[in-house]
Amino acid sequence: MLAIVNARLITVADGIIENGAVLLKDKRIVSLGRDIAIPDNCRKIDAIGRPVTPGLIDAHTHAGISEHGIDWAGNDTNEGTNPVNPFCRVKDGINMKDRAFDKLRKAGITCIGVLPGSSNILGGAGLALKCTGIIVDEAIVKDPIGIKAALGENPKKCYGKNNQSPATRMGNAAVLRESLLKAKQYLEKKQSSKEPALDMKWEALLPVIKKEIPLFIHCHRHDDIVTAVRICREFDVRFALEHVTDGHLIADFLKKHQVHCAVGPTLYYGSKVENRDRSFKTPVQFDRKKIPFCFITDHPVVDARNLALTAGMAVQWGMSEESALRAITLGSAEHIGINDRVGSLEAGKDADLVIWSGNPLEFTSFADMTIINGDTVYERGNRPCY
């Protein structure tokens, strides 16, 4: 049993508790508040008035499958042999000893979403995991969280250069439509008296067709965003959007359809035509129009250690600190469907917390202590940097 006392508890879900305490037991938050009972035999950590937040969450990364500092041998992000690979699972490619996980813990990031890359129209199943341990199965919070899909430049570049389909945006949309149609027809046959032969490709898409999990669709440009919404509405499937660089141009459209968006990596330079106009206009517009969103780094495209910096820069652009912090905690948890367990300081949720040296959205602040499942996984001590 562990109690963090004399803390400025930033709960995210229910305001700020000054001079508060939080009690942790059996990997859960038992209680929190100003006057909670602390058992005599409980180990205590005095926060000395420092901010305590839920662990940060990066909802869209490639940690463990695009390994830090390793070239092709550690890059398992895209199965680039076929544009339709929904049966691939990131779980089978994640290396929990990737050096990135140590960096994530030092940055106060306790949970991440890991997705396949965007070279394929359908790249496979993503998952959510805690940034601790060396066995991926033991770190998983939710698997799968959804199936990764992609539109725009990446798939047409990957296959078009080899004179394969898709080679255009029309081809991207056609391949996605065809795949969803075949999966729907496969389900209809399974439900009839003429059950088809097992096909792992369409089996993997059945949870999408049944609306059990969403498609997470990579799309930067405004026309790709609209295409993603159009196709998902045609097939009546759940979906969320990834990157959404041009989102500010069609904010009213996205508000109308109440699409949850993962915005970023906003700090990254414009590496290609479809994302050359990156800025903080999109998240600021989303916040003002109450469009649900979270910030992402797309690690290792942007080092996930910059997740808090991203939120802090959004404050410079006019976003409130409350909204910015929510976009890297509870908003991220909602995006990948794990907000019942993490994302805010609430009784009953997982004991994932961070004690900060100062305001977590200030560039000069550090994660002094990172706690996952009630265990201290990183402590800065007197070290000025990492």
C-alpha positions in Angstrom: 0.0 0.0 0.0 1.3 3.4 -1.0 0.1 7.0 -0.3 1.3 10.1 -2.0 0.6 13.0 0.4 0.9 16.8 0.3 0.3 16.8 -3.4 -1.4 19.1 -5.9 -3.6 16.5 -7.5 -4.5 17.4 -11.1 -7.3 14.8 -11.6 -8.2 15.8 -15.2 -11.7 14.4 -14.7 -12.7 16.4 -11.7 -10.5 19.5 -11.2 -7.5 20.1 -8.9 -7.2 19.1 -5.3 -4.7 21.2 -3.4 -2.8 19.7 -0.4 -4.3 16.3 -1.4 -3.4 12.7 -1.0 -3.9 9.6 -3.1 -3.9 6.0 -1.8 -2.8 3.1 -3.9 -3.3 -0.6 -3.3 -3.3 -3.7 -5.4 -2.4 -1.8 -8.6 -5.4 0.5 -8.2 -6.3 4.0 -6.9 -8.2 3.3 -3.7 -9.1 6.9 -2.8 -8.0 10.5 -3.2 -8.8 13.8 -1.7 -7.8 16.3 1.0 -9.0 14.3 4.1 -8.7 10.7 3.2 -7.7 8.1 5.8 -4.1 6.9 5.5 -3.4 3.5 7.2 -0.6 3.6 9.8 1.3 0.8 8.0 1.2 2.5 4.6 4.4 3.6 2.8 4.2 7.4 2.2 5.7 9.7 -0.4 5.7 13.4 0.4 5.1 15.3 -2.8 6.1 18.5 -1.1 3.4 20.4 -3.0 4.4 19.2 -6.4 1.9 18.4 -9.1 0.7 14.8 -9.4 -1.1 13.8 -12.6 -2.4 10.6 -14.2 0.3 9.0 -16.3 0.6 10.5 -19.8 -0.7 8.5 -22.7 0.4 8.6 -26.3 -2.4 7.0 -28.3 -0.4 6.5 -31.6 3.1 5.2 -31.5 5.3 2.6 -33.1 7.4 2.0 -30.0 8.7 -1.6 -29.9 8.1 -2.2 -33.6 10.2 0.6 -35.0 13.1 0.3 -32.5 15.2 3.1 -31.3 18.5 3.4 -33.0 18.1 0.3 -35.1 17.7 0.2 -38.9 15.9 -2.5 -40.8 16.6 -5.2 -38.2 14.4 -3.5 -35.7 11.8 -2.1 -38.1 8.7 -4.2 -38.1 6.2 -1.4 -38.7 4.9 -2.3 -42.2 4.3 -5.7 -43.8 4.9 -4.1 -47.2 4.2 -7.2 -49.3 0.5 -6.7 -49.8 -1.7 -3.6 -49.3 -4.3 -5.6 -47.3 -3.0 -7.2 -44.2 -5.6 -6.9 -41.5 -4.6 -10.3 -40.0 -1.2 -8.9 -38.9 -0.9 -8.0 -35.2 1.6 -5.6 -33.7 1.7 -7.8 -30.6 3.8 -10.3 -32.6 6.4 -7.6 -33.5 6.8 -5.6 -30.3 10.2 -5.7 -28.5 9.6 -4.5 -24.9 13.4 -4.1 -24.5 13.3 -1.3 -27.1 15.2 1.6 -25.6 12.2 3.8 -26.3 10.3 2.4 -23.3 12.9 3.6 -20.9 12.7 7.1 -22.4 8.9 7.0 -22.2 8.9 6.2 -18.5 11.4 9.0 -17.9 9.0 11.4 -19.6 6.0 10.4 -17.5 4.3 8.3 -20.2 2.8 5.2 -18.6 0.6 3.9 -21.4 0.7 3.9 -25.2 -1.2 2.8 -28.2 1.0 0.9 -30.7 -0.2 0.7 -34.3 1.2 -0.7 -37.6 2.5 1.8 -40.0 0.7 3.5 -42.9 2.2 1.8 -46.0 -0.8 -0.5 -46.3 -4.5 0.2 -46.8 -5.1 -2.2 -44.0 -2.0 -2.8 -41.9 -3.2 -4.9 -39.0 -4.4 -4.8 -35.4 -3.0 -2.3 -32.8 -3.0 -2.6 -29.1 -2.6 -0.5 -25.9 0.0 -1.4 -23.3 1.7 -0.2 -20.2 5.3 0.9 -20.5 6.7 -1.7 -18.2 8.0 -5.2 -18.2 9.6 -7.3 -20.9 6.8 -9.6 -21.9 4.3 -7.8 -24.2 1.4 -10.1 -23.2 1.8 -9.0 -19.6 1.9 -5.3 -20.4 -1.3 -5.3 -22.5 -4.2 -3.1 -21.4 -6.4 -3.8 -24.5 -5.8 -6.0 -27.5 -7.0 -5.2 -30.1 -7.9 -1.5 -29.9 -8.7 -1.4 -33.6 -7.4 -2.1 -37.1 -5.0 0.3 -38.7 -6.0 1.7 -42.2 -4.4 4.3 -44.3 -5.2 6.7 -47.1 -3.2 9.4 -48.8 0.4 9.4 -50.0 2.0 6.5 -48.2 0.1 3.5 -49.6 0.1 4.8 -53.1 3.8 5.5 -53.0 4.6 2.1 -51.5 2.8 0.2 -54.2 2.6 2.6 -57.1 6.4 2.7 -57.5 6.2 -1.0 -58.2 3.3 -0.6 -60.7 1.0 -2.2 -58.2 -2.4 -1.2 -56.9 -3.1 1.2 -55.2 -1.2 3.8 -57.1 -3.6 6.7 -56.7 -6.0 8.1 -54.1 -8.8 6.6 -56.2 -7.1 3.2 -55.9 -6.6 3.7 -52.1 -10.4 4.2 -51.7 -11.2 1.3 -54.1 -9.0 -1.2 -52.2 -10.5 -0.1 -48.8 -14.0 -0.4 -50.2 -13.3 -3.8 -51.7 -11.9 -5.1 -48.5 -14.8 -4.0 -46.4 -17.2 -5.4 -48.9 -15.5 -8.8 -49.0 -15.4 -8.9 -45.2 -19.1 -8.1 -45.1 -19.9 -10.8 -47.7 -17.8 -13.3 -45.7 -19.8 -12.5 -42.6 -23.0 -13.0 -44.4 -21.9 -16.4 -45.7 -20.8 -17.4 -42.2 -24.3 -16.5 -40.9 -25.9 -18.6 -43.7 -26.0 -22.3 -44.2 -23.1 -22.1 -46.6 -20.2 -21.3 -44.4 -17.1 -20.3 -46.4 -13.7 -21.8 -46.0 -11.6 -20.0 -43.3 -10.0 -16.9 -44.6 -7.8 -15.1 -42.0 -7.8 -11.9 -43.9 -11.6 -11.4 -43.7 -11.8 -13.1 -40.2 -9.6 -10.3 -38.9 -12.0 -7.7 -40.3 -15.1 -9.2 -38.8 -14.8 -7.2 -35.5 -14.8 -4.1 -37.6 -17.8 -5.1 -39.6 -19.6 -6.1 -36.4 -18.7 -2.6 -34.9 -16.8 -4.3 -32.1 -13.6 -2.3 -32.8 -12.9 0.7 -34.9 -10.7 1.4 -37.9 -7.9 3.9 -37.1 -7.4 5.7 -40.4 -4.2 7.5 -41.3 -5.2 10.7 -43.2 -3.5 14.1 -43.4 -5.1 16.0 -46.2 -8.7 17.4 -46.1 -9.9 15.3 -49.0 -8.5 12.1 -47.5 -10.2 12.9 -44.2 -13.5 13.3 -46.0 -13.0 10.1 -48.0 -12.3 8.2 -44.7 -15.6 9.5 -43.2 -17.5 8.8 -46.5 -16.4 5.1 -46.7 -16.9 4.4 -43.1 -20.4 5.8 -43.2 -21.1 3.7 -46.4 -20.2 0.5 -44.5 -21.5 1.6 -41.1 -18.4 0.9 -39.2 -16.8 2.5 -36.2 -13.7 4.6 -36.9 -11.3 7.3 -35.6 -8.9 9.4 -37.5 -5.1 9.6 -37.2 -2.9 12.7 -37.8 -5.7 15.0 -39.4 -3.2 17.7 -40.4 -5.8 19.6 -42.4 -8.6 19.2 -39.8 -8.9 22.9 -39.2 -10.0 23.4 -42.8 -13.0 21.1 -42.3 -13.6 21.5 -38.5 -17.4 21.9 -38.9 -17.6 18.8 -41.0 -15.8 16.8 -38.3 -17.9 18.3 -35.6 -21.1 17.3 -37.5 -19.9 13.7 -37.6 -18.4 13.8 -34.1 -15.2 12.0 -35.2 -12.6 11.4 -32.5 -9.2 12.5 -33.9 -5.6 11.9 -32.9 -3.7 15.1 -33.9 0.0 15.1 -34.7 2.8 14.8 -34.8 2.5 18.5 -34.7 6.1 19.2 -33.9 7.4 17.4 -37.0 8.5 19.3 -40.0 6.4 18.9 -43.2 8.1 15.8 -44.6 5.7 15.5 -47.6 3.1 17.4 -49.6 0.1 16.2 -47.5 1.5 17.4 -44.2 3.6 20.4 -45.2 1.2 22.8 -43.5 1.4 21.4 -40.0 0.5 23.8 -37.2 -1.4 24.1 -34.0 -4.5 25.5 -35.9 -6.1 22.1 -35.9 -6.0 21.2 -32.2 -6.9 24.8 -31.2 -9.9 24.7 -33.6 -11.0 21.3 -32.3 -10.8 22.5 -28.7 -12.9 25.6 -29.4 -15.5 23.6 -31.4 -15.6 20.7 -28.8 -14.4 18.1 -31.3 -12.9 15.2 -29.3 -9.2 14.8 -29.9 -5.9 13.9 -28.4 -2.2 14.7 -29.2 0.1 12.1 -30.6 3.8 11.9 -31.4 3.8 9.0 -33.9 7.0 7.9 -32.1 9.7 7.6 -33.5 8.6 10.2 -36.1 8.7 12.6 -33.1 10.3 11.3 -30.0 7.5 10.5 -27.6 9.4 12.4 -24.8 8.0 15.5 -26.6 4.3 14.6 -25.9 4.1 17.0 -22.9 6.0 19.7 -24.9 3.4 19.4 -27.7 0.6 20.1 -25.2 2.5 23.0 -23.7 3.0 24.6 -27.1 -0.7 24.3 -27.7 -1.2 26.5 -24.6 1.0 29.1 -26.3 -1.4 28.9 -29.3 -4.3 29.7 -27.0 -5.5 26.4 -25.7 -6.3 26.2 -22.0 -3.9 24.2 -19.8 -6.9 22.0 -18.8 -7.7 21.1 -22.4 -4.0 20.6 -23.3 -3.4 18.2 -20.4 -6.6 16.3 -21.1 -5.3 15.8 -24.7 -2.4 13.8 -23.5 -4.2 11.8 -20.7 -8.0 11.2 -20.7 -8.5 12.3 -24.3 -5.8 9.8 -25.4 -7.4 7.0 -23.3 -10.8 7.7 -24.9 -9.3 7.6 -28.3 -8.1 4.0 -27.9 -10.9 2.8 -25.7 -9.1 2.4 -22.3 -10.6 5.3 -20.4 -12.3 2.9 -18.0 -8.8 2.1 -16.6 -6.5 5.0 -17.2 -6.3 8.7 -18.1 -7.5 10.4 -14.9 -7.0 10.2 -11.2 -10.2 8.5 -10.0 -10.9 5.8 -7.4 -10.9 2.4 -9.0 -8.6 3.3 -11.9 -5.1 1.9 -12.4 -2.4 3.2 -10.2 -0.6 5.0 -13.0 0.7 8.4 -11.8 3.4 11.0 -12.2 5.0 13.3 -9.7 6.3 16.4 -11.5 9.0 18.9 -10.6 6.7 21.7 -11.7 3.8 22.4 -14.1 3.9 19.3 -16.5 3.2 21.6 -19.4 6.2 23.8 -18.8 9.3 23.1 -20.8 11.5 23.3 -17.7 9.6 20.6 -15.7 10.6 17.0 -15.3 8.9 13.8 -14.3 10.4 13.3 -10.9 8.7 9.9 -10.4 6.7 7.7 -12.7 4.4 5.0 -11.2 2.8 2.2 -13.1 0.4 -0.3 -11.5 1.5 1.1 -8.1 5.2 0.4 -8.7 7.8 3.1 -9.1 9.3 2.5 -12.6 11.4 5.7 -12.7 12.8 8.2 -10.2 14.8 11.2 -11.2 16.4 12.0 -7.9 18.8 14.9 -8.1 19.7 14.3 -11.7 19.2 17.5 -13.7 18.4 15.8 -17.0 18.3 12.4 -18.7 
